[in-house]
Amino acid sequence: MTTLSIRVPDSLHRAIKELATKDGYSMNQFLVTAAAEKLAALETVDYLRERAARANLKEFDRLLSLVPDAEPDRGDEMPPPKRGRTKRRS
């Protein structure tokens, strides 16, 4: 295992410490879990992009055409877009 020293703003340190304590984790456990979740999310996006690039698009389009065109069930709607913010991949 490797030790990593990072510098974070005091406000972020306090927020992480409070949340970790509230959830019954050490700060180390909290940060390791957060980093692992972020890594998994980014790797999943890359995996899905690779799979889409290799996919048989005609078969995909055929399967997609079988999905009925209907409004989503109540509670399954997409949230409205947030204004003034853009997502950045970090």
N, CA, C and O atoms as a MOPAC input file, in Angstrom:
PM7 MOZYME 1SCF
protein

 N      0.84900 1    -1.17400 1     0.00000 1
 C      0.00000 1     0.00000 1     0.00000 1
 C      0.89000 1     1.23100 1     0.00000 1
 O      1.98000 1     1.22500 1     0.57200 1
 N      0.41800 1     2.27700 1    -0.64100 1
 C      1.18100 1     3.51200 1    -0.78500 1
 C      0.54000 1     4.62400 1     0.02700 1
 O     -0.68300 1     4.70600 1     0.13600 1
 N      1.37500 1     5.47000 1     0.59100 1
 C      0.89800 1     6.65600 1     1.29400 1
 C      0.93300 1     7.82200 1     0.32400 1
 O      1.90400 1     8.00800 1    -0.41000 1
 N     -0.14400 1     8.61100 1     0.32800 1
 C     -0.26200 1     9.74700 1    -0.57100 1
 C     -0.60300 1    10.98100 1     0.25100 1
 O     -1.56900 1    10.98100 1     1.01400 1
 N      0.18100 1    12.01400 1     0.09500 1
 C     -0.10600 1    13.28300 1     0.77900 1
 C     -0.70000 1    14.24300 1    -0.23700 1
 O     -0.13600 1    14.44600 1    -1.31200 1
 N     -1.84000 1    14.83400 1     0.10400 1
 C     -2.46900 1    15.81000 1    -0.78100 1
 C     -2.80400 1    17.06500 1     0.01300 1
 O     -2.97500 1    17.02900 1     1.23200 1
 N     -2.89100 1    18.16300 1    -0.70700 1
 C     -3.28900 1    19.42900 1    -0.08300 1
 C     -4.71200 1    19.73000 1    -0.51900 1
 O     -5.02400 1    19.70000 1    -1.71000 1
 N     -5.56900 1    20.01800 1     0.44200 1
 C     -6.95800 1    20.37700 1     0.14200 1
 C     -7.31100 1    21.63600 1     0.91800 1
 O     -6.76300 1    21.87600 1     1.99400 1
 N     -8.21500 1    22.43600 1     0.38700 1
 C     -8.65600 1    23.62700 1     1.12400 1
 C     -9.26500 1    23.22500 1     2.46800 1
 O     -9.85600 1    22.15300 1     2.60400 1
 N     -9.10900 1    24.10200 1     3.45100 1
 C     -9.63100 1    23.82000 1     4.79300 1
 C    -11.12300 1    23.50600 1     4.77400 1
 O    -11.58200 1    22.61400 1     5.48700 1
 N    -11.87500 1    24.23700 1     3.96200 1
 C    -13.32900 1    24.01400 1     3.92100 1
 C    -13.66200 1    22.60900 1     3.40100 1
 O    -14.58400 1    21.96400 1     3.90000 1
 N    -12.91700 1    22.14200 1     2.40600 1
 C    -13.14000 1    20.79200 1     1.88200 1
 C    -12.74100 1    19.74700 1     2.91800 1
 O    -13.42500 1    18.73600 1     3.08000 1
 N    -11.65100 1    19.98500 1     3.60600 1
 C    -11.20500 1    19.07200 1     4.66500 1
 C    -12.27300 1    18.93500 1     5.74300 1
 O    -12.59700 1    17.82700 1     6.17200 1
 N    -12.81600 1    20.07300 1     6.17600 1
 C    -13.87100 1    20.03400 1     7.21000 1
 C    -15.09300 1    19.26100 1     6.71500 1
 O    -15.65200 1    18.44300 1     7.44500 1
 N    -15.50300 1    19.52000 1     5.48200 1
 C    -16.69600 1    18.86100 1     4.93900 1
 C    -16.49000 1    17.35100 1     4.83200 1
 O    -17.38200 1    16.57300 1     5.17100 1
 N    -15.31300 1    16.94200 1     4.36100 1
 C    -15.02100 1    15.50500 1     4.25900 1
 C    -15.00600 1    14.87800 1     5.64900 1
 O    -15.57600 1    13.80800 1     5.85800 1
 N    -14.36400 1    15.53400 1     6.58300 1
 C    -14.26900 1    15.00700 1     7.94500 1
 C    -15.65300 1    14.85300 1     8.57200 1
 O    -15.94700 1    13.83700 1     9.20000 1
 N    -16.50200 1    15.87100 1     8.39600 1
 C    -17.85300 1    15.81400 1     8.96500 1
 C    -18.67100 1    14.68300 1     8.34500 1
 O    -19.32600 1    13.92100 1     9.05600 1
 N    -18.62800 1    14.57900 1     7.03300 1
 C    -19.41400 1    13.55000 1     6.35700 1
 C    -18.90200 1    12.15700 1     6.68400 1
 O    -19.69400 1    11.24700 1     6.93200 1
 N    -17.59400 1    11.98200 1     6.68700 1
 C    -17.01700 1    10.67700 1     7.01200 1
 C    -17.39500 1    10.26600 1     8.43500 1
 O    -17.78900 1     9.12400 1     8.67100 1
 N    -17.27600 1    11.18900 1     9.37000 1
 C    -17.62500 1    10.89900 1    10.76600 1
 C    -19.10200 1    10.56100 1    10.89900 1
 O    -19.47400 1     9.61400 1    11.59200 1
 N    -19.94500 1    11.34900 1    10.22400 1
 C    -21.39100 1    11.11600 1    10.26900 1
 C    -21.74500 1     9.72200 1     9.74700 1
 O    -22.63900 1     9.06300 1    10.27600 1
 N    -21.03900 1     9.28100 1     8.70700 1
 C    -21.31300 1     7.97600 1     8.10400 1
 C    -20.53300 1     6.84000 1     8.75400 1
 O    -20.66300 1     5.68700 1     8.34400 1
 N    -19.72000 1     7.15400 1     9.76800 1
 C    -18.99000 1     6.11900 1    10.49900 1
 C    -17.72500 1     5.63300 1     9.80400 1
 O    -17.28600 1     4.50400 1    10.02400 1
 N    -17.13800 1     6.48500 1     8.96400 1
 C    -15.90900 1     6.13300 1     8.26200 1
 C    -14.77400 1     7.00900 1     8.74900 1
 O    -14.99100 1     8.09900 1     9.28000 1
 N    -13.55400 1     6.51300 1     8.55800 1
 C    -12.40000 1     7.38600 1     8.75800 1
 C    -12.27700 1     8.23800 1     7.49900 1
 O    -12.85100 1     7.90800 1     6.46100 1
 N    -11.53600 1     9.32100 1     7.59200 1
 C    -11.32000 1    10.14900 1     6.40500 1
 C    -10.60700 1     9.33800 1     5.32900 1
 O    -10.90300 1     9.48200 1     4.14300 1
 N     -9.67600 1     8.49300 1     5.73500 1
 C     -8.95800 1     7.66200 1     4.77600 1
 C     -9.91800 1     6.74800 1     4.02700 1
 O     -9.86500 1     6.66500 1     2.80000 1
 N    -10.80100 1     6.05900 1     4.75800 1
 C    -11.77900 1     5.17400 1     4.10900 1
 C    -12.67400 1     5.95700 1     3.15500 1
 O    -12.96000 1     5.50800 1     2.04500 1
 N    -13.10700 1     7.11900 1     3.59500 1
 C    -13.98200 1     7.95500 1     2.77900 1
 C    -13.29300 1     8.34300 1     1.47000 1
 O    -13.87800 1     8.20900 1     0.39500 1
 N    -12.05000 1     8.82300 1     1.56200 1
 C    -11.33700 1     9.28400 1     0.37200 1
 C    -10.97000 1     8.13300 1    -0.56200 1
 O    -11.04500 1     8.28100 1    -1.78200 1
 N    -10.57600 1     6.99500 1    -0.00700 1
 C    -10.25400 1     5.84200 1    -0.84700 1
 C    -11.50900 1     5.37200 1    -1.58000 1
 O    -11.45000 1     5.05200 1    -2.76700 1
 N    -12.64200 1     5.32900 1    -0.88100 1
 C    -13.90000 1     4.91600 1    -1.51400 1
 C    -14.31300 1     5.91700 1    -2.58900 1
 O    -14.74000 1     5.51700 1    -3.67200 1
 N    -14.19200 1     7.20600 1    -2.30500 1
 C    -14.55300 1     8.23300 1    -3.28800 1
 C    -13.68100 1     8.11900 1    -4.53200 1
 O    -14.18600 1     8.22000 1    -5.65100 1
 N    -12.39200 1     7.91100 1    -4.35300 1
 C    -11.49000 1     7.77000 1    -5.49800 1
 C    -11.82800 1     6.51200 1    -6.29600 1
 O    -11.81600 1     6.54300 1    -7.52600 1
 N    -12.12700 1     5.40900 1    -5.61400 1
 C    -12.47300 1     4.16000 1    -6.30100 1
 C    -13.77600 1     4.31000 1    -7.08200 1
 O    -13.89000 1     3.80200 1    -8.19800 1
 N    -14.75600 1     5.00100 1    -6.50800 1
 C    -16.02700 1     5.22500 1    -7.20900 1
 C    -15.81900 1     6.07300 1    -8.45500 1
 O    -16.39000 1     5.77300 1    -9.50400 1
 N    -15.01800 1     7.11900 1    -8.36100 1
 C    -14.74800 1     7.97900 1    -9.51200 1
 C    -14.02600 1     7.19900 1   -10.60200 1
 O    -14.37500 1     7.30800 1   -11.77700 1
 N    -13.03200 1     6.42100 1   -10.22700 1
 C    -12.29500 1     5.60900 1   -11.18400 1
 C    -13.22000 1     4.61100 1   -11.87900 1
 O    -13.15500 1     4.44600 1   -13.09800 1
 N    -14.07100 1     3.95400 1   -11.11500 1
 C    -15.01200 1     2.98300 1   -11.69500 1
 C    -15.96300 1     3.65800 1   -12.67000 1
 O    -16.26100 1     3.10700 1   -13.72900 1
 N    -16.44000 1     4.84100 1   -12.32300 1
 C    -17.35500 1     5.56400 1   -13.21100 1
 C    -16.67400 1     5.92000 1   -14.52800 1
 O    -17.25900 1     5.73900 1   -15.59600 1
 N    -15.45200 1     6.42100 1   -14.46100 1
 C    -14.73500 1     6.79500 1   -15.67700 1
 C    -14.38600 1     5.57000 1   -16.51500 1
 O    -14.47100 1     5.61300 1   -17.74300 1
 N    -13.99500 1     4.48300 1   -15.86300 1
 C    -13.68400 1     3.25800 1   -16.59800 1
 C    -14.93900 1     2.68200 1   -17.25100 1
 O    -14.86300 1     2.12000 1   -18.34300 1
 N    -16.07900 1     2.81500 1   -16.60100 1
 C    -17.33000 1     2.33100 1   -17.17500 1
 C    -17.67500 1     3.11300 1   -18.43100 1
 O    -18.08600 1     2.52500 1   -19.43100 1
 N    -17.51500 1     4.42100 1   -18.39300 1
 C    -17.78800 1     5.24900 1   -19.56900 1
 C    -16.86800 1     4.83300 1   -20.71600 1
 O    -17.32200 1     4.68800 1   -21.85100 1
 N    -15.59100 1     4.64200 1   -20.43000 1
 C    -14.64900 1     4.21200 1   -21.46800 1
 C    -15.03200 1     2.84600 1   -22.02200 1
 O    -14.98700 1     2.63200 1   -23.23300 1
 N    -15.40800 1     1.92200 1   -21.14400 1
 C    -15.82000 1     0.58000 1   -21.57000 1
 C    -17.04800 1     0.66100 1   -22.48600 1
 O    -17.09400 1     0.00900 1   -23.52900 1
 N    -18.02300 1     1.45300 1   -22.09600 1
 C    -19.23600 1     1.56500 1   -22.91200 1
 C    -18.93700 1     2.20500 1   -24.26700 1
 O    -19.52300 1     1.81700 1   -25.27800 1
 N    -18.03700 1     3.17300 1   -24.29200 1
 C    -17.64100 1     3.77600 1   -25.57200 1
 C    -16.97300 1     2.74000 1   -26.48000 1
 O    -17.25200 1     2.68100 1   -27.67700 1
 N    -16.09600 1     1.93100 1   -25.90000 1
 C    -15.43600 1     0.88100 1   -26.68100 1
 C    -16.45200 1    -0.11600 1   -27.21500 1
 O    -16.39900 1    -0.50200 1   -28.38200 1
 N    -17.37900 1    -0.53300 1   -26.35300 1
 C    -18.40600 1    -1.49200 1   -26.77600 1
 C    -19.27400 1    -0.90000 1   -27.87800 1
 O    -19.63200 1    -1.59500 1   -28.82800 1
 N    -19.61100 1     0.37100 1   -27.75800 1
 C    -20.44300 1     1.00900 1   -28.77900 1
 C    -19.68700 1     1.07200 1   -30.11200 1
 O    -20.28100 1     0.89400 1   -31.17600 1
 N    -18.39400 1     1.32200 1   -30.04900 1
 C    -17.59900 1     1.39500 1   -31.27500 1
 C    -17.52700 1     0.03700 1   -31.97400 1
 O    -17.43500 1    -0.01400 1   -33.20000 1
 N    -17.56800 1    -1.05600 1   -31.22100 1
 C    -17.48800 1    -2.40400 1   -31.79100 1
 C    -18.85300 1    -2.97900 1   -32.13100 1
 O    -18.95500 1    -4.01300 1   -32.79200 1
 N    -19.88800 1    -2.31400 1   -31.68100 1
 C    -21.24100 1    -2.87400 1   -31.78700 1
 C    -21.68900 1    -3.01300 1   -33.23300 1
 O    -21.26800 1    -2.27000 1   -34.11900 1
 N    -22.54500 1    -3.97800 1   -33.43100 1
 C    -23.22300 1    -4.14200 1   -34.71400 1
 C    -24.38200 1    -3.14900 1   -34.69600 1
 O    -25.42900 1    -3.42600 1   -34.11100 1
 N    -24.20000 1    -2.00500 1   -35.32900 1
 C    -25.18200 1    -0.93600 1   -35.22900 1
 C    -26.51600 1    -1.31000 1   -35.86200 1
 O    -27.56400 1    -0.86300 1   -35.39400 1
 N    -26.49700 1    -2.12000 1   -36.91700 1
 C    -27.76500 1    -2.53800 1   -37.51000 1
 C    -28.57400 1    -3.35500 1   -36.51500 1
 O    -29.78600 1    -3.17400 1   -36.39800 1
 N    -27.90500 1    -4.25400 1   -35.79800 1
 C    -28.59600 1    -5.06300 1   -34.79000 1
 C    -29.08900 1    -4.18000 1   -33.64700 1
 O    -30.20000 1    -4.36500 1   -33.14900 1
 N    -28.26300 1    -3.22200 1   -33.23200 1
 C    -28.65900 1    -2.30200 1   -32.17600 1
 C    -29.89900 1    -1.51000 1   -32.59200 1
 O    -30.85600 1    -1.38700 1   -31.82700 1
 N    -29.86800 1    -0.97700 1   -33.81000 1
 C    -31.01600 1    -0.20400 1   -34.30500 1
 C    -32.26400 1    -1.08100 1   -34.39300 1
 O    -33.36800 1    -0.62600 1   -34.09400 1
 N    -32.09100 1    -2.33100 1   -34.80200 1
 C    -33.23400 1    -3.24400 1   -34.87600 1
 C    -33.83100 1    -3.46700 1   -33.49000 1
 O    -35.04700 1    -3.41000 1   -33.30800 1
 N    -32.95900 1    -3.72100 1   -32.51700 1
 C    -33.44700 1    -3.93600 1   -31.14400 1
 C    -34.08400 1    -2.67200 1   -30.57900 1
 O    -35.10900 1    -2.73700 1   -29.89900 1
 N    -33.48500 1    -1.54200 1   -30.85800 1
 C    -34.02800 1    -0.28200 1   -30.36600 1
 C    -35.40600 1    -0.01500 1   -30.96300 1
 O    -36.26400 1     0.57100 1   -30.30300 1
 N    -35.62300 1    -0.43700 1   -32.20000 1
 C    -36.92600 1    -0.22500 1   -32.84200 1
 C    -38.03300 1    -1.03600 1   -32.17000 1
 O    -39.21400 1    -0.74300 1   -32.35300 1
 N    -37.65600 1    -2.05400 1   -31.39300 1
 C    -38.64900 1    -2.87100 1   -30.69200 1
 C    -39.15300 1    -2.20500 1   -29.41000 1
 O    -40.17200 1    -2.61300 1   -28.85200 1
 N    -38.44200 1    -1.18700 1   -28.95200 1
 C    -38.83300 1    -0.49000 1   -27.72600 1
 C    -39.99700 1     0.43500 1   -28.04700 1
 O    -39.89600 1     1.26200 1   -28.95300 1
 N    -41.10600 1     0.30600 1   -27.31300 1
 C    -42.25800 1     1.15800 1   -27.61500 1
 C    -41.95500 1     2.62800 1   -27.33200 1
 O    -41.23700 1     2.95500 1   -26.38700 1
 N    -42.51000 1     3.50400 1   -28.16200 1
 C    -42.35400 1     4.94500 1   -27.97200 1
 C    -43.44600 1     5.39500 1   -27.01200 1
 O    -44.59700 1     5.57500 1   -27.40900 1
 N    -43.08300 1     5.57500 1   -25.76000 1
 C    -44.06700 1     5.93500 1   -24.74100 1
 C    -43.43900 1     6.90600 1   -23.75300 1
 O    -42.21800 1     6.95900 1   -23.60200 1
 N    -44.27600 1     7.65800 1   -23.09700 1
 C    -43.81200 1     8.56200 1   -22.05200 1
 C    -43.28100 1     7.72600 1   -20.88400 1
 O    -43.78800 1     6.63400 1   -20.63000 1
 N    -42.26300 1     8.22700 1   -20.17000 1
 C    -41.74500 1     7.48100 1   -19.01800 1
 C    -42.77800 1     7.41300 1   -17.89900 1
 O    -43.64700 1     8.27700 1   -17.78200 1
 N    -42.66800 1     6.38000 1   -17.08600 1
 C    -43.53500 1     6.27700 1   -15.91800 1
 C    -43.27500 1     7.46300 1   -15.00000 1
 O    -42.18900 1     8.04300 1   -15.01500 1
 N    -44.26600 1     7.81800 1   -14.20600 1
 C    -44.12900 1     8.92000 1   -13.25800 1
 C    -42.95200 1     8.62800 1   -12.32100 1
 O    -42.86500 1     7.55200 1   -11.73100 1
 N    -42.06800 1     9.58800 1   -12.20000 1
 C    -40.88600 1     9.44300 1   -11.36100 1
 C    -39.64800 1     9.01500 1   -12.13800 1
 O    -38.53300 1     9.09500 1   -11.62300 1
 N    -39.84000 1     8.55400 1   -13.39200 1
 C    -38.71400 1     8.12900 1   -14.22800 1
 C    -38.30800 1     9.19400 1   -15.23900 1
 O    -37.46500 1     8.93900 1   -16.09900 1
 N    -38.89500 1    10.38000 1   -15.14600 1
 C    -38.58600 1    11.43800 1   -16.09700 1
 C    -37.15600 1    11.92600 1   -15.89000 1
 O    -36.59500 1    11.81200 1   -14.80000 1
 N    -36.58200 1    12.47000 1   -16.95400 1
 C    -35.25800 1    13.07900 1   -16.85800 1
 C    -35.39100 1    14.39100 1   -16.09800 1
 O    -36.37100 1    15.11200 1   -16.28300 1
 N    -34.41200 1    14.71600 1   -15.23600 1
 C    -34.47800 1    16.00000 1   -14.54300 1
 C    -34.21900 1    17.12100 1   -15.53200 1
 O    -33.56200 1    16.90700 1   -16.55100 1
 N    -34.72800 1    18.32500 1   -15.24400 1
 C    -34.45900 1    19.45200 1   -16.14300 1
 C    -32.96000 1    19.77000 1   -16.12400 1
 O    -32.30400 1    19.56800 1   -15.10200 1
 N    -32.41500 1    20.26300 1   -17.23100 1
 C    -30.98000 1    20.58700 1   -17.26000 1
 C    -30.67100 1    21.72600 1   -16.30400 1
 O    -31.47000 1    22.64700 1   -16.13200 1
 N    -29.50400 1    21.64900 1   -15.68700 1
 C    -29.05800 1    22.72400 1   -14.79900 1
 C    -28.48900 1    23.83800 1   -15.64100 1
 O    -27.79300 1    23.58700 1   -16.62500 1
 N    -28.77300 1    25.05000 1   -15.26800 1
 C    -28.30300 1    26.20600 1   -16.03000 1
 C    -26.97800 1    26.71200 1   -15.47600 1
 O    -26.73300 1    26.68700 1   -14.27000 1
 N    -26.14300 1    27.16400 1   -16.37800 1
 C    -24.91400 1    27.83100 1   -15.97700 1
 C    -23.78900 1    26.90900 1   -15.56100 1
 O    -22.72300 1    27.38500 1   -15.17100 1
 N    -23.99400 1    25.60000 1   -15.63300 1
 C    -22.93600 1    24.67200 1   -15.25700 1
 C    -22.65400 1    23.72900 1   -16.41300 1
 O    -23.56600 1    23.28400 1   -17.10900 1
 N    -21.40500 1    23.44000 1   -16.60100 1
 C    -21.02200 1    22.44200 1   -17.59100 1
 C    -20.27700 1    21.33900 1   -16.88000 1
 O    -19.50800 1    21.59000 1   -15.95200 1
 N    -20.50800 1    20.11300 1   -17.32000 1
 C    -19.82300 1    18.98300 1   -16.71600 1
 C    -18.40600 1    18.91100 1   -17.24700 1
 O    -18.16900 1    19.04100 1   -18.44800 1
 N    -17.48500 1    18.70600 1   -16.35600 1
 C    -16.09600 1    18.52000 1   -16.75800 1
 C    -15.63200 1    17.17000 1   -16.27600 1
 O    -15.89500 1    16.77800 1   -15.13900 1
 N    -14.94600 1    16.46400 1   -17.13700 1
 C    -14.37800 1    15.18100 1   -16.76000 1
 C    -13.01900 1    15.44900 1   -16.14500 1
 O    -12.13600 1    16.02600 1   -16.77900 1
 N    -12.86300 1    15.02000 1   -14.89000 1
 C    -11.57400 1    15.27000 1   -14.23400 1
 C    -10.90300 1    13.98800 1   -13.87700 1
 O     -9.80700 1    14.00000 1   -13.31700 1

